[in-house]
């Protein structure tokens, strides 16, 4: 098996894992919006498994480079440039990986923003509840009657 063949095999496996991660990131968006925490945790666990698989494939790629005497600091495009012939499949794989990683990054940023918005909403509600439960410090009227009041005592 040639260097190119082994590299294509590893990159295709990485591409498959990254496709699965992308699908999970889209599913995570729906779960965050629907506030389905348990399902979100399950997807996150699956995502961690896939990330570990990608890390193992990257280790394999670095071992391949060491075996063939290729500088591990070279970018994929530099390595493809050094391959003498029949590199169209590698160029296509590199382009697919680049686009896929960009898509995952965009979706993960969106998910992060949604989660931050949810956290802010929860904090806002918690502040409203605690403020409603706390009696006014300088209120001279009805000191004893307000001490036990909570947000649930109020009429809407």
N, CA, C and O atoms as a DFTB+ gen file, in Angstrom:
624 C
 N C O
     1  1       0.844      -1.172       0.000
     2  2       0.000       0.000       0.000
     3  2       0.895       1.244       0.000
     4  3       1.871       1.311       0.748
     5  1       0.567       2.203      -0.823
     6  2       1.387       3.410      -0.936
     7  2       1.009       4.410       0.141
     8  3      -0.025       4.292       0.799
     9  1       1.875       5.397       0.300
    10  2       1.618       6.484       1.246
    11  2       0.282       7.147       0.939
    12  3      -0.526       7.392       1.835
    13  1       0.064       7.432      -0.330
    14  2      -1.169       8.101      -0.747
    15  2      -2.389       7.257      -0.402
    16  3      -3.379       7.782       0.107
    17  1      -2.330       5.958      -0.671
    18  2      -3.455       5.070      -0.374
    19  2      -3.762       5.042       1.125
    20  3      -4.921       5.102       1.535
    21  1      -2.717       4.951       1.924
    22  2      -2.910       4.934       3.377
    23  2      -3.475       6.266       3.866
    24  3      -4.343       6.294       4.739
    25  1      -2.985       7.359       3.305
    26  2      -3.472       8.681       3.693
    27  2      -4.942       8.846       3.304
    28  3      -5.733       9.370       4.088
    29  1      -5.307       8.410       2.117
    30  2      -6.703       8.487       1.672
    31  2      -7.593       7.682       2.616
    32  3      -8.678       8.131       2.984
    33  1      -7.140       6.511       3.002
    34  2      -7.920       5.659       3.897
    35  2      -8.177       6.357       5.243
    36  3      -9.297       6.342       5.754
    37  1      -7.146       6.955       5.795
    38  2      -7.276       7.655       7.082
    39  2      -8.174       8.879       6.942
    40  3      -9.036       9.119       7.788
    41  1      -7.977       9.648       5.886
    42  2      -8.779      10.860       5.694
    43  2     -10.253      10.527       5.450
    44  3     -11.133      11.255       5.909
    45  1     -10.527       9.443       4.739
    46  2     -11.919       9.038       4.535
    47  2     -12.569       8.625       5.856
    48  3     -13.738       8.927       6.094
    49  1     -11.819       7.943       6.704
    50  2     -12.347       7.560       8.017
    51  2     -12.605       8.803       8.866
    52  3     -13.611       8.876       9.571
    53  1     -11.698       9.779       8.801
    54  2     -11.903      11.035       9.526
    55  2     -13.135      11.760       8.997
    56  3     -13.913      12.323       9.768
    57  1     -13.304      11.743       7.694
    58  2     -14.447      12.399       7.075
    59  2     -15.758      11.776       7.558
    60  3     -16.719      12.492       7.839
    61  1     -15.799      10.461       7.652
    62  2     -16.997       9.776       8.138
    63  2     -17.310      10.164       9.582
    64  3     -18.464      10.418       9.927
    65  1     -16.280      10.208      10.418
    66  2     -16.484      10.603      11.819
    67  2     -16.968      12.053      11.912
    68  3     -17.864      12.372      12.693
    69  1     -16.366      12.913      11.111
    70  2     -16.752      14.322      11.145
    71  2     -18.167      14.530      10.618
    72  3     -18.878      15.412      11.099
    73  1     -18.587      13.732       9.638
    74  2     -19.975      13.792       9.149
    75  2     -20.936      13.433      10.284
    76  3     -21.968      14.079      10.463
    77  1     -20.589      12.411      11.035
    78  2     -21.427      12.005      12.164
    79  2     -21.465      13.095      13.231
    80  3     -22.514      13.349      13.824
    81  1     -20.334      13.734      13.476
    82  2     -20.281      14.836      14.442
    83  2     -21.142      15.998      13.966
    84  3     -21.829      16.635      14.765
    85  1     -21.106      16.274      12.670
    86  2     -21.933      17.352      12.120
    87  2     -23.412      17.052      12.332
    88  3     -24.170      17.929      12.745
    89  1     -23.825      15.817      12.051
    90  2     -25.218      15.434      12.252
    91  2     -25.620      15.599      13.718
    92  3     -26.716      16.071      14.018
    93  1     -24.735      15.212      14.617
    94  2     -25.023      15.361      16.041
    95  2     -25.124      16.835      16.435
    96  3     -25.952      17.201      17.269
    97  1     -24.286      17.677      15.839
    98  2     -24.328      19.097      16.195
    99  2     -25.641      19.727      15.749
   100  3     -26.160      20.617      16.423
   101  1     -26.186      19.272      14.612
   102  2     -27.498      19.765      14.173
   103  2     -28.597      19.252      15.100
   104  3     -29.534      19.985      15.416
   105  1     -28.490      18.019      15.529
   106  2     -29.470      17.464      16.466
   107  2     -29.398      18.194      17.806
   108  3     -30.423      18.412      18.452
   109  1     -28.191      18.572      18.222
   110  2     -28.030      19.300      19.470
   111  2     -28.765      20.634      19.426
   112  3     -29.334      21.061      20.430
   113  1     -28.758      21.292      18.281
   114  2     -29.452      22.576      18.162
   115  2     -30.931      22.394      18.485
   116  3     -31.497      23.170      19.256
   117  1     -31.552      21.387      17.910
   118  2     -32.968      21.128      18.166
   119  2     -33.216      20.824      19.641
   120  3     -34.199      21.291      20.217
   121  1     -32.335      20.051      20.246
   122  2     -32.519      19.683      21.647
   123  2     -32.331      20.873      22.577
   124  3     -33.027      20.990      23.586
   125  1     -31.400      21.750      22.245
   126  2     -31.198      22.953      23.058
   127  2     -32.439      23.834      22.969
   128  3     -32.904      24.358      23.981
   129  1     -32.974      23.998      21.769
   130  2     -34.163      24.828      21.579
   131  2     -35.353      24.235      22.339
   132  3     -36.136      24.967      22.943
   133  1     -35.480      22.920      22.305
   134  2     -36.602      22.248      22.977
   135  2     -36.342      22.026      24.464
   136  3     -37.218      21.548      25.187
   137  1     -35.144      22.371      24.918
   138  2     -34.760      22.233      26.329
   139  2     -34.844      20.776      26.800
   140  3     -35.347      20.502      27.890
   141  1     -34.358      19.857      25.988
   142  2     -34.350      18.437      26.316
   143  2     -32.951      18.044      26.792
   144  3     -32.116      17.574      26.019
   145  1     -32.730      18.249      28.071
   146  2     -31.401      18.125      28.646
   147  2     -30.886      16.688      28.625
   148  3     -29.715      16.453      28.327
   149  1     -31.754      15.726      28.938
   150  2     -31.303      14.331      28.986
   151  2     -30.831      13.857      27.612
   152  3     -29.787      13.217      27.487
   153  1     -31.617      14.181      26.585
   154  2     -31.250      13.788      25.229
   155  2     -29.977      14.506      24.780
   156  3     -29.147      13.943      24.065
   157  1     -29.841      15.756      25.213
   158  2     -28.637      16.532      24.892
   159  2     -27.399      15.870      25.494
   160  3     -26.341      15.830      24.867
   161  1     -27.539      15.363      26.693
   162  2     -26.420      14.676      27.344
   163  2     -26.039      13.406      26.584
   164  3     -24.856      13.105      26.428
   165  1     -27.043      12.662      26.111
   166  2     -26.776      11.449      25.337
   167  2     -26.012      11.776      24.049
   168  3     -25.051      11.094      23.695
   169  1     -26.451      12.820      23.362
   170  2     -25.792      13.211      22.112
   171  2     -24.374      13.684      22.389
   172  3     -23.455      13.391      21.623
   173  1     -24.197      14.407      23.472
   174  2     -22.862      14.885      23.827
   175  2     -21.933      13.706      24.106
   176  3     -20.759      13.745      23.739
   177  1     -22.443      12.669      24.745
   178  2     -21.625      11.472      24.992
   179  2     -21.234      10.791      23.683
   180  3     -20.098      10.345      23.527
   181  1     -22.178      10.712      22.739
   182  2     -21.862      10.133      21.424
   183  2     -20.814      10.988      20.711
   184  3     -19.912      10.471      20.053
   185  1     -20.953      12.292      20.856
   186  2     -20.012      13.214      20.230
   187  2     -18.600      13.028      20.795
   188  3     -17.618      13.084      20.055
   189  1     -18.507      12.811      22.087
   190  2     -17.202      12.580      22.723
   191  2     -16.565      11.311      22.166
   192  3     -15.362      11.282      21.907
   193  1     -17.361      10.266      21.981
   194  2     -16.838       9.014      21.405
   195  2     -16.285       9.254      20.000
   196  3     -15.213       8.757      19.653
   197  1     -17.027      10.020      19.197
   198  2     -16.569      10.308      17.826
   199  2     -15.311      11.171      17.837
   200  3     -14.414      10.972      17.017
   201  1     -15.241      12.101      18.734
   202  2     -14.047      12.954      18.837
   203  2     -12.841      12.108      19.215
   204  3     -11.740      12.332      18.712
   205  1     -13.045      11.140      20.096
   206  2     -11.950      10.225      20.450
   207  2     -11.519       9.391      19.245
   208  3     -10.332       9.114      19.074
   209  1     -12.480       8.991      18.409
   210  2     -12.134       8.243      17.190
   211  2     -11.312       9.119      16.246
   212  3     -10.337       8.654      15.656
   213  1     -11.703      10.381      16.107
   214  2     -10.942      11.298      15.255
   215  2      -9.538      11.481      15.811
   216  3      -8.573      11.534      15.049
   217  1      -9.413      11.577      17.122
   218  2      -8.085      11.719      17.738
   219  2      -7.222      10.496      17.448
   220  3      -6.026      10.627      17.187
   221  1      -7.823       9.311      17.492
   222  2      -7.079       8.083      17.166
   223  2      -6.658       8.075      15.699
   224  3      -5.546       7.659      15.374
   225  1      -7.540       8.531      14.816
   226  2      -7.192       8.600      13.396
   227  2      -6.078       9.615      13.147
   228  3      -5.206       9.398      12.306
   229  1      -6.114      10.708      13.874
   230  2      -5.036      11.695      13.754
   231  2      -3.706      11.105      14.227
   232  3      -2.654      11.375      13.646
   233  1      -3.766      10.304      15.279
   234  2      -2.554       9.616      15.750
   235  2      -2.039       8.679      14.662
   236  3      -0.835       8.602      14.413
   237  1      -2.961       7.968      14.019
   238  2      -2.580       7.075      12.918
   239  2      -1.958       7.861      11.765
   240  3      -0.981       7.417      11.161
   241  1      -2.530       9.033      11.463
   242  2      -1.994       9.872      10.388
   243  2      -0.577      10.327      10.722
   244  3       0.298      10.314       9.856
   245  1      -0.344      10.729      11.966
   246  2       1.001      11.150      12.366
   247  2       1.981       9.981      12.318
   248  3       3.134      10.152      11.923
   249  1       1.528       8.798      12.719
   250  2       2.376       7.602      12.610
   251  2       2.705       7.295      11.154
   252  3       3.826       6.899      10.834
   253  1       1.722       7.480      10.274
   254  2       1.952       7.292       8.843
   255  2       3.029       8.252       8.356
   256  3       3.931       7.861       7.614
   257  1       2.931       9.496       8.771
   258  2       3.936      10.489       8.371
   259  2       5.318      10.090       8.861
   260  3       6.295      10.182       8.118
   261  1       5.404       9.650      10.105
   262  2       6.697       9.232      10.651
   263  2       7.247       8.019       9.902
   264  3       8.444       7.950       9.623
   265  1       6.379       7.071       9.580
   266  2       6.802       5.865       8.868
   267  2       7.370       6.205       7.495
   268  3       8.360       5.612       7.066
   269  1       6.750       7.154       6.808
   270  2       7.167       7.515       5.464
   271  2       8.137       8.691       5.445
   272  3       8.530       9.151       4.373
   273  1       8.522       9.175       6.606
   274  2       9.501      10.260       6.665
   275  2       8.955      11.606       6.211
   276  3       9.691      12.431       5.670
   277  1       7.660      11.826       6.433
   278  2       7.034      13.090       6.051
   279  2       7.015      13.999       7.273
   280  3       6.709      13.553       8.379
   281  1       7.339      15.261       7.075
   282  2       7.340      16.233       8.158
   283  2       5.916      16.397       8.692
   284  3       5.000      16.739       7.944
   285  1       5.741      16.153       9.988
   286  2       4.408      16.228      10.589
   287  2       3.885      17.662      10.673
   288  3       2.692      17.870      10.895
   289  1       4.751      18.639      10.500
   290  2       4.344      20.041      10.575
   291  2       3.820      20.586       9.246
   292  3       3.332      21.714       9.182
   293  1       3.922      19.786       8.192
   294  2       3.414      20.226       6.892
   295  2       1.889      20.181       6.881
   296  3       1.272      19.296       7.473
   297  1       1.306      21.144       6.204
   298  2      -0.153      21.142       6.062
   299  2      -0.546      20.071       5.043
   300  3       0.278      19.585       4.268
   301  1      -1.821      19.725       5.072
   302  2      -2.307      18.711       4.147
   303  2      -2.139      19.159       2.702
   304  3      -1.795      18.351       1.839
   305  1      -2.376      20.428       2.432
   306  2      -2.220      20.922       1.060
   307  2      -0.758      20.855       0.602
   308  3      -0.484      20.583      -0.567
   309  1       0.173      21.101       1.520
   310  2       1.598      20.975       1.171
   311  2       1.962      19.526       0.861
   312  3       2.738      19.254      -0.055
   313  1       1.399      18.608       1.625
   314  2       1.675      17.185       1.394
   315  2       1.091      16.754       0.051
   316  3       1.727      16.020      -0.705
   317  1      -0.121      17.215      -0.236
   318  2      -0.754      16.863      -1.509
   319  2       0.064      17.412      -2.676
   320  3       0.207      16.745      -3.701
   321  1       0.597      18.613      -2.528
   322  2       1.430      19.202      -3.582
   323  2       2.661      18.354      -3.878
   324  3       3.134      18.319      -5.014
   325  1       3.179      17.674      -2.861
   326  2       4.389      16.875      -3.037
   327  2       4.121      15.503      -3.651
   328  3       5.051      14.816      -4.074
   329  1       2.867      15.110      -3.698
   330  2       2.528      13.817      -4.309
   331  2       2.601      14.008      -5.825
   332  3       1.964      14.912      -6.366
   333  1       3.370      13.167      -6.510
   334  2       3.664      13.412      -7.925
   335  2       2.477      13.296      -8.881
   336  3       2.374      14.094      -9.813
   337  1       1.594      12.346      -8.684
   338  2       0.526      12.148      -9.671
   339  2      -0.732      11.617      -9.010
   340  3      -0.710      11.157      -7.868
   341  1      -1.836      11.691      -9.758
   342  2      -3.116      11.129      -9.329
   343  2      -3.490      11.578      -7.916
   344  3      -3.649      10.760      -7.010
   345  1      -3.626      12.890      -7.749
   346  2      -3.940      13.421      -6.428
   347  2      -5.307      14.092      -6.369
   348  3      -5.606      14.799      -5.407
   349  1      -6.137      13.879      -7.383
   350  2      -7.454      14.504      -7.418
   351  2      -8.322      14.060      -6.244
   352  3      -9.028      14.871      -5.644
   353  1      -8.265      12.767      -5.920
   354  2      -9.069      12.268      -4.804
   355  2      -8.622      12.882      -3.479
   356  3      -9.451      13.168      -2.614
   357  1      -7.328      13.083      -3.321
   358  2      -6.822      13.732      -2.115
   359  2      -7.266      15.193      -2.049
   360  3      -7.632      15.687      -0.982
   361  1      -7.231      15.877      -3.185
   362  2      -7.676      17.272      -3.221
   363  2      -9.153      17.367      -2.863
   364  3      -9.563      18.267      -2.129
   365  1      -9.946      16.441      -3.380
   366  2     -11.377      16.434      -3.070
   367  2     -11.622      16.145      -1.587
   368  3     -12.461      16.782      -0.951
   369  1     -10.881      15.179      -1.049
   370  2     -11.002      14.863       0.378
   371  2     -10.621      16.064       1.245
   372  3     -11.306      16.375       2.219
   373  1      -9.539      16.727       0.889
   374  2      -9.091      17.891       1.650
   375  2     -10.148      18.988       1.614
   376  3     -10.402      19.637       2.629
   377  1     -10.760      19.196       0.466
   378  2     -11.801      20.212       0.329
   379  2     -13.034      19.833       1.155
   380  3     -13.624      20.684       1.820
   381  1     -13.417      18.562       1.111
   382  2     -14.560      18.102       1.899
   383  2     -14.300      18.270       3.399
   384  3     -15.177      18.709       4.143
   385  1     -13.096      17.918       3.833
   386  2     -12.744      18.065       5.245
   387  2     -12.786      19.532       5.668
   388  3     -13.302      19.868       6.735
   389  1     -12.243      20.391       4.827
   390  2     -12.223      21.827       5.141
   391  2     -13.643      22.368       5.277
   392  3     -13.949      23.064       6.246
   393  1     -14.511      22.057       4.317
   394  2     -15.891      22.537       4.365
   395  2     -16.664      21.952       5.541
   396  3     -17.458      22.642       6.181
   397  1     -16.429      20.696       5.813
   398  2     -17.110      20.037       6.915
   399  2     -16.703      20.638       8.254
   400  3     -17.551      20.885       9.111
   401  1     -15.421      20.871       8.432
   402  2     -14.948      21.484       9.675
   403  2     -15.515      22.886       9.851
   404  3     -15.832      23.297      10.966
   405  1     -15.641      23.618       8.748
   406  2     -16.224      24.964       8.826
   407  2     -17.696      24.880       9.231
   408  3     -18.151      25.662      10.065
   409  1     -18.436      23.950       8.655
   410  2     -19.848      23.765       9.001
   411  2     -20.017      23.407      10.480
   412  3     -20.890      23.941      11.165
   413  1     -19.177      22.505      10.951
   414  2     -19.250      22.090      12.359
   415  2     -18.950      23.273      13.266
   416  3     -19.619      23.464      14.282
   417  1     -17.955      24.062      12.908
   418  2     -17.600      25.218      13.723
   419  2     -18.748      26.224      13.788
   420  3     -19.055      26.746      14.860
   421  1     -19.381      26.497      12.651
   422  2     -20.505      27.437      12.621
   423  2     -21.647      26.911      13.488
   424  3     -22.224      27.657      14.280
   425  1     -21.971      25.635      13.339
   426  2     -23.078      25.060      14.112
   427  2     -22.757      25.026      15.595
   428  3     -23.635      25.285      16.418
   429  1     -21.507      24.708      15.957
   430  2     -21.129      24.697      17.362
   431  2     -21.191      26.093      17.967
   432  3     -21.572      26.249      19.127
   433  1     -20.821      27.110      17.193
   434  2     -20.942      28.487      17.685
   435  2     -22.403      28.842      17.928
   436  3     -22.732      29.488      18.923
   437  1     -23.278      28.422      17.022
   438  2     -24.705      28.673      17.196
   439  2     -25.226      27.965      18.445
   440  3     -25.980      28.548      19.224
   441  1     -24.827      26.721      18.633
   442  2     -25.247      25.970      19.820
   443  2     -24.749      26.637      21.096
   444  3     -25.477      26.722      22.085
   445  1     -23.514      27.106      21.070
   446  2     -22.954      27.790      22.239
   447  2     -23.769      29.035      22.566
   448  3     -24.079      29.286      23.730
   449  1     -24.116      29.812      21.551
   450  2     -24.907      31.022      21.773
   451  2     -26.293      30.687      22.322
   452  3     -26.790      31.375      23.214
   453  1     -26.911      29.644      21.800
   454  2     -28.220      29.231      22.312
   455  2     -28.136      28.803      23.778
   456  3     -29.004      29.141      24.584
   457  1     -27.100      28.069      24.107
   458  2     -26.927      27.622      25.492
   459  2     -26.675      28.822      26.400
   460  3     -27.233      28.895      27.494
   461  1     -25.846      29.759      25.961
   462  2     -25.599      30.962      26.763
   463  2     -26.886      31.751      26.962
   464  3     -27.129      32.263      28.054
   465  1     -27.713      31.857      25.927
   466  2     -29.001      32.546      26.057
   467  2     -29.894      31.835      27.070
   468  3     -30.553      32.483      27.883
   469  1     -29.915      30.502      27.020
   470  2     -30.709      29.746      27.986
   471  2     -30.218      29.957      29.407
   472  3     -31.018      30.087      30.334
   473  1     -28.909      29.990      29.578
   474  2     -28.336      30.215      30.907
   475  2     -28.710      31.607      31.407
   476  3     -29.067      31.770      32.574
   477  1     -28.632      32.603      30.543
   478  2     -29.019      33.956      30.942
   479  2     -30.494      34.014      31.319
   480  3     -30.865      34.698      32.272
   481  1     -31.328      33.306      30.582
   482  2     -32.755      33.280      30.878
   483  2     -33.011      32.637      32.243
   484  3     -33.825      33.134      33.021
   485  1     -32.319      31.539      32.531
   486  2     -32.471      30.879      33.827
   487  2     -31.991      31.805      34.946
   488  3     -32.652      31.926      35.977
   489  1     -30.850      32.454      34.747
   490  2     -30.341      33.375      35.757
   491  2     -31.310      34.536      35.988
   492  3     -31.530      34.947      37.127
   493  1     -31.883      35.059      34.914
   494  2     -32.863      36.138      35.031
   495  2     -34.052      35.672      35.863
   496  3     -34.491      36.376      36.772
   497  1     -34.573      34.488      35.554
   498  2     -35.710      33.965      36.308
   499  2     -35.358      33.708      37.767
   500  3     -36.165      33.969      38.659
   501  1     -34.169      33.202      38.008
   502  2     -33.739      32.971      39.385
   503  2     -33.638      34.289      40.146
   504  3     -34.026      34.371      41.311
   505  1     -33.119      35.310      39.488
   506  2     -33.035      36.625      40.129
   507  2     -34.425      37.164      40.428
   508  3     -34.644      37.741      41.493
   509  1     -35.365      36.988      39.512
   510  2     -36.734      37.451      39.736
   511  2     -37.364      36.728      40.921
   512  3     -38.054      37.341      41.735
   513  1     -37.127      35.443      41.013
   514  2     -37.689      34.664      42.118
   515  2     -37.082      35.104      43.439
   516  3     -37.806      35.316      44.411
   517  1     -35.755      35.244      43.489
   518  2     -35.111      35.620      44.754
   519  2     -35.447      37.050      45.148
   520  3     -35.550      37.345      46.339
   521  1     -35.619      37.946      44.182
   522  2     -35.989      39.321      44.514
   523  2     -37.412      39.374      45.036
   524  3     -37.713      40.152      45.941
   525  1     -38.278      38.567      44.483
   526  2     -39.664      38.559      44.929
   527  2     -39.783      37.963      46.322
   528  3     -40.679      38.340      47.077
   529  1     -38.906      37.049      46.673
   530  2     -38.955      36.404      47.980
   531  2     -38.295      37.246      49.061
   532  3     -38.527      37.001      50.245
   533  1     -37.483      38.225      48.697
   534  2     -36.771      39.041      49.662
   535  2     -37.606      40.264      50.021
   536  3     -37.992      41.021      49.132
   537  1     -37.893      40.474      51.306
   538  2     -38.664      41.647      51.692
   539  2     -37.842      42.924      51.516
   540  3     -36.613      42.904      51.588
   541  1     -38.529      44.009      51.288
   542  2     -37.864      45.302      51.154
   543  2     -37.223      45.673      52.485
   544  3     -37.833      45.471      53.535
   545  1     -36.023      46.204      52.466
   546  2     -35.282      46.515      53.678
   547  2     -35.867      47.705      54.422
   548  3     -35.919      47.685      55.652
   549  1     -36.304      48.727      53.726
   550  2     -36.754      49.953      54.361
   551  2     -38.267      50.086      54.386
   552  3     -38.776      51.195      54.545
   553  1     -38.988      49.012      54.239
   554  2     -40.440      49.045      54.245
   555  2     -40.918      49.041      55.693
   556  3     -40.677      48.079      56.422
   557  1     -41.601      50.123      56.120
   558  2     -42.061      50.227      57.517
   559  2     -43.417      49.585      57.710
   560  3     -43.771      49.207      58.827
   561  1     -44.179      49.456      56.642
   562  2     -45.525      48.893      56.754
   563  2     -45.470      47.378      56.716
   564  3     -44.691      46.796      55.962
   565  1     -46.274      46.757      57.505
   566  2     -46.504      45.308      57.471
   567  2     -45.209      44.489      57.419
   568  3     -45.059      43.613      56.566
   569  1     -44.304      44.766      58.304
   570  2     -43.039      44.022      58.324
   571  2     -43.264      42.519      58.463
   572  3     -42.644      41.731      57.749
   573  1     -44.123      42.129      59.352
   574  2     -44.330      40.703      59.621
   575  2     -45.067      40.001      58.492
   576  3     -44.795      38.828      58.235
   577  1     -45.977      40.661      57.815
   578  2     -46.766      39.987      56.788
   579  2     -45.983      39.742      55.507
   580  3     -46.303      38.806      54.774
   581  1     -44.968      40.547      55.212
   582  2     -44.194      40.365      53.985
   583  2     -43.044      39.372      54.141
   584  3     -42.504      38.918      53.133
   585  1     -42.666      39.033      55.313
   586  2     -41.491      38.194      55.529
   587  2     -41.645      36.810      54.897
   588  3     -40.657      36.241      54.433
   589  1     -42.844      36.263      54.869
   590  2     -43.030      34.922      54.332
   591  2     -43.472      34.898      52.880
   592  3     -43.703      33.817      52.337
   593  1     -43.596      36.018      52.250
   594  2     -44.114      36.101      50.895
   595  2     -43.083      35.642      49.857
   596  3     -41.894      35.929      49.992
   597  1     -43.536      34.942      48.839
   598  2     -42.674      34.528      47.730
   599  2     -43.321      34.951      46.428
   600  3     -44.389      35.563      46.428
   601  1     -42.691      34.634      45.343
   602  2     -43.231      35.004      44.028
   603  2     -44.583      34.349      43.771
   604  3     -45.387      34.875      43.003
   605  1     -44.833      33.244      44.387
   606  2     -46.070      32.526      44.159
   607  2     -47.251      33.149      44.890
   608  3     -48.395      32.765      44.648
   609  1     -46.990      34.121      45.797
   610  2     -48.055      34.828      46.486
   611  2     -48.648      35.925      45.622
   612  3     -49.721      36.434      45.945
   613  1     -48.005      36.300      44.559
   614  2     -48.445      37.405      43.731
   615  2     -49.494      36.960      42.729
   616  3     -49.499      35.819      42.268
   617  1     -50.390      37.901      42.401
   618  2     -51.386      37.627      41.384
   619  2     -50.858      38.082      40.045
   620  3     -50.131      39.072      39.956
   621  1     -51.223      37.360      39.008
   622  2     -50.775      37.715      37.670
   623  2     -51.807      38.589      36.999
   624  3     -51.618      39.001      35.854
